[in-house]
Amino acid sequence: MIKAVVDRFENGYAVLSFKDGQTLNWPIEKLSSEIHEGDVVWLCLSKDQKRTTDQQQLAKVILNELLGED
C-alpha cells in the first residue's frame, strides 16, 4: 500500500501528493465524499487474475483470426 495526502481539489480531480514529491490526479467521483483536503489516504493495487487471463485469451483469439489460424 502507498500513502498519499490529498493536497487539493482541482478541475474535477483530487491531487494526491506522495512523500517523494510526485503527484497523482485522481477523479473526484472515484473518492468517498468523506475525503477532504489534507486527509491521508492509502492506495492499493491488486491483480485481477481472472480478468487478466480473460484478456490474454481474447488477445490470442483475435491474433489467430488476424493470422488466419485455427
Summary of the structure (lengths in Angstrom):
residues: 70
radius of gyration: 19.0
end to end distance: 42.9
largest distance: 56.2
contacts: 130
relative contact order: 0.19
helix: 31%
strand: 33%
